[in-house]
Amino acid sequence: MLLLKDSIIRWVLFFINPFLGMIISFVEYKMPLAKNIFWAFCAFYGFTFAIGKESVGTDILQYMAELQYLHEQSQLGIAGVIDYFKVKGDVDIFRTILSFILSRFTDSQVILTLVYAVIFGFFYSRNVWYIFSLIENRLTILEKMIFLSIILLIPIWFINGFRMWTAFHIFMYGLLPFIFEKKKIGIFFMLLSFWYIFLYNSYFLSRDLYYFWK
């Protein structure tokens, strides 16, 4: 009963002040709900994410343009999506399908970055808390510094490059338990991230080689 009361208090505090709730989740990282509060903060960040001059040249502008274009194609069905892939010449299947699904309801940048942050934040928060458990238990000072650097290397504000950085955290989500606990399910997530990155980059490499030798 006490644990439930503490959980309610912390969730209420988060909804009153998300940033303070996030700080408390780090201070009280051993609490079972702490990583979910941090995940919720990631979602909040995505919901309040603003696209400004600093976003020029980043992928997020392309993501927004695609969402708005697909939203305007109100009669677009499965066949149309397949044709869109052919015309676009892109192999970023997951993100484009996600944009298509969202475009049936909205063309809002707020909703797009919220969904990105929910997906990105799930893997990021799990990786952060897994690293916390490692730091607490059995790592050397050097290893602790390395893992803390990983936490800061690809933080939540990297959702403006959702494709690559989400793949990174999916990879870490599989790698960490595979190395330290020998969990074979980690291989699945590592292969998933490898496939996603390789497929995307190999497309552009093949395209560039084609135009180079043409």
C-alpha positions as CSV (number, residue, x, y, z in Angstrom):
1,M,0.0,0.0,0.0
2,L,2.9,2.3,0.9
3,L,4.6,1.6,-2.5
4,L,1.4,2.4,-4.3
5,K,1.0,5.6,-2.5
6,D,4.6,6.6,-3.2
7,S,4.1,5.7,-6.9
8,I,1.0,7.9,-7.1
9,I,2.8,10.8,-5.4
10,R,5.7,10.6,-7.9
11,W,3.4,10.4,-10.9
12,V,1.4,13.4,-9.6
13,L,4.7,15.3,-9.1
14,F,5.7,14.4,-12.7
15,F,2.5,15.8,-14.2
16,I,2.9,19.0,-12.2
17,N,6.6,19.4,-13.1
18,P,7.9,16.9,-15.6
19,F,11.5,18.1,-15.3
20,L,11.5,17.7,-11.5
21,G,9.9,14.3,-11.8
22,M,12.7,13.3,-14.2
23,I,15.4,14.5,-11.7
24,I,13.7,12.5,-8.9
25,S,13.6,9.4,-11.1
26,F,17.4,9.6,-11.3
27,V,17.8,10.3,-7.6
28,E,15.5,7.4,-6.7
29,Y,16.6,5.2,-9.6
30,K,16.1,2.0,-7.6
31,M,12.4,2.5,-7.4
32,P,10.5,0.1,-9.8
33,L,8.7,3.0,-11.6
34,A,11.7,5.3,-11.9
35,K,12.6,4.2,-15.5
36,N,9.0,4.6,-16.5
37,I,8.9,8.1,-15.2
38,F,12.0,8.9,-17.2
39,W,10.3,7.2,-20.2
40,A,7.3,9.5,-19.7
41,F,9.7,12.5,-19.6
42,C,11.1,11.4,-23.0
43,A,7.5,11.4,-24.3
44,F,6.9,14.8,-22.8
45,Y,10.1,16.1,-24.5
46,G,8.9,14.8,-27.8
47,F,5.5,16.4,-27.3
48,T,7.1,19.8,-26.6
49,F,9.9,19.4,-29.3
50,A,10.2,22.5,-31.4
51,I,11.6,22.7,-34.9
52,G,13.6,25.9,-35.4
53,K,16.6,27.3,-37.3
54,E,18.8,24.8,-35.5
55,S,16.9,22.0,-37.2
56,V,17.9,23.1,-40.7
57,G,19.6,20.2,-42.5
58,T,18.5,17.6,-40.0
59,D,16.3,14.6,-40.8
60,I,13.3,15.9,-38.8
61,L,12.4,18.3,-41.6
62,Q,12.2,15.5,-44.1
63,Y,10.1,13.5,-41.7
64,M,7.7,16.4,-41.3
65,A,7.4,17.0,-45.0
66,E,6.7,13.3,-45.6
67,L,4.0,13.2,-43.0
68,Q,2.3,16.3,-44.4
69,Y,2.5,15.0,-48.0
70,L,1.0,11.6,-47.0
71,H,-1.7,13.4,-45.0
72,E,-2.7,15.3,-48.1
73,Q,-3.1,12.0,-50.0
74,S,-6.3,11.2,-48.2
75,Q,-7.3,8.4,-50.6
76,L,-3.9,6.6,-50.4
77,G,-4.3,2.9,-49.8
78,I,-2.0,-0.1,-49.6
79,A,-1.4,-0.1,-53.3
80,G,-0.6,3.6,-53.2
81,V,1.9,3.1,-50.4
82,I,3.7,0.5,-52.4
83,D,3.8,2.9,-55.4
84,Y,5.0,5.6,-53.0
85,F,7.9,3.4,-52.0
86,K,8.8,2.8,-55.6
87,V,8.7,6.4,-56.6
88,K,10.5,7.5,-53.4
89,G,13.2,4.9,-53.8
90,D,13.7,4.7,-50.0
91,V,14.1,1.6,-48.0
92,D,13.3,3.1,-44.6
93,I,10.3,0.8,-44.3
94,F,9.4,1.1,-40.6
95,R,9.6,4.9,-40.4
96,T,7.6,5.4,-43.6
97,I,4.9,3.0,-42.6
98,L,4.7,4.7,-39.2
99,S,4.4,8.1,-41.0
100,F,1.6,6.6,-43.2
101,I,-0.4,5.3,-40.2
102,L,-0.1,8.7,-38.4
103,S,-1.0,10.6,-41.6
104,R,-4.4,8.9,-41.7
105,F,-5.2,10.9,-38.5
106,T,-3.0,14.0,-38.5
107,D,-0.2,16.0,-40.0
108,S,0.9,17.4,-36.7
109,Q,4.6,17.7,-35.9
110,V,3.7,17.4,-32.2
111,I,2.1,14.0,-32.7
112,L,5.0,12.8,-34.9
113,T,7.7,13.8,-32.5
114,L,5.7,12.5,-29.5
115,V,5.5,9.0,-31.2
116,Y,9.2,9.2,-32.1
117,A,10.0,10.0,-28.5
118,V,7.8,7.2,-27.1
119,I,9.6,4.6,-29.2
120,F,13.1,6.1,-28.8
121,G,12.5,6.8,-25.1
122,F,11.5,3.2,-24.4
123,F,14.8,1.7,-25.5
124,Y,16.8,4.7,-24.1
125,S,15.3,4.5,-20.7
126,R,15.8,0.7,-20.5
127,N,19.4,1.1,-21.6
128,V,20.0,3.8,-19.0
129,W,18.5,1.7,-16.1
130,Y,20.4,-1.4,-17.2
131,I,23.6,0.6,-17.1
132,F,22.7,1.9,-13.6
133,S,22.3,-1.7,-12.5
134,L,25.8,-2.5,-13.9
135,I,27.4,0.5,-12.3
136,E,25.9,-0.3,-9.0
137,N,27.1,-3.9,-9.0
138,R,30.4,-4.9,-10.6
139,L,32.2,-2.5,-12.8
140,T,35.5,-0.8,-12.5
141,I,35.8,3.0,-12.5
142,L,36.9,3.1,-16.2
143,E,33.9,0.9,-17.2
144,K,31.6,3.1,-15.2
145,M,32.9,6.2,-17.0
146,I,32.5,4.4,-20.4
147,F,28.9,3.4,-19.7
148,L,28.0,6.9,-18.3
149,S,29.4,8.3,-21.6
150,I,27.0,6.0,-23.5
151,I,24.1,7.4,-21.6
152,L,25.1,10.9,-22.7
153,L,26.2,9.9,-26.2
154,I,22.8,9.6,-27.8
155,P,20.3,11.4,-25.5
156,I,16.6,12.0,-26.0
157,W,17.1,15.2,-28.1
158,F,18.6,13.1,-30.8
159,I,15.0,12.2,-32.0
160,N,15.6,14.7,-34.8
161,G,17.6,11.9,-36.3
162,F,15.1,9.2,-35.3
163,R,16.1,6.6,-37.7
164,M,19.8,6.1,-36.9
165,W,19.8,6.9,-33.2
166,T,16.8,4.7,-32.4
167,A,18.6,1.8,-34.2
168,F,21.6,2.5,-31.9
169,H,19.5,2.1,-28.8
170,I,17.8,-1.0,-30.1
171,F,21.3,-2.4,-30.6
172,M,22.4,-1.5,-27.1
173,Y,19.1,-2.9,-25.8
174,G,20.2,-6.3,-27.2
175,L,23.9,-6.0,-26.6
176,L,24.0,-5.3,-22.9
177,P,21.9,-8.2,-21.6
178,F,23.7,-10.5,-24.2
179,I,27.1,-9.6,-22.8
180,F,26.4,-9.5,-19.1
181,E,23.6,-12.1,-18.8
182,K,24.0,-14.3,-21.9
183,K,20.4,-13.6,-22.9
184,K,20.0,-14.9,-26.4
185,I,17.0,-12.6,-27.1
186,G,19.7,-9.8,-27.3
187,I,20.8,-11.3,-30.6
188,F,17.4,-10.6,-32.1
189,F,17.6,-6.9,-31.2
190,M,21.2,-6.6,-32.4
191,L,20.3,-8.2,-35.7
192,L,17.2,-6.0,-36.0
193,S,19.2,-2.8,-35.6
194,F,22.0,-4.1,-37.9
195,W,19.5,-5.0,-40.6
196,Y,17.8,-1.6,-40.3
197,I,21.1,0.3,-40.6
198,F,22.7,-1.9,-43.2
199,L,19.6,-1.9,-45.4
200,Y,19.3,1.8,-45.3
201,N,22.9,2.6,-45.9
202,S,23.5,-0.1,-48.5
203,Y,20.7,1.4,-50.6
204,F,22.5,4.8,-50.8
205,L,25.9,3.1,-51.3
206,S,24.5,1.1,-54.2
207,R,22.8,4.2,-55.7
208,D,26.0,6.3,-55.4
209,L,28.1,3.6,-57.0
210,Y,25.6,3.2,-59.8
211,Y,25.8,7.0,-60.6
212,F,29.6,7.0,-60.2
213,W,30.1,4.2,-62.8
214,K,27.3,5.2,-65.0
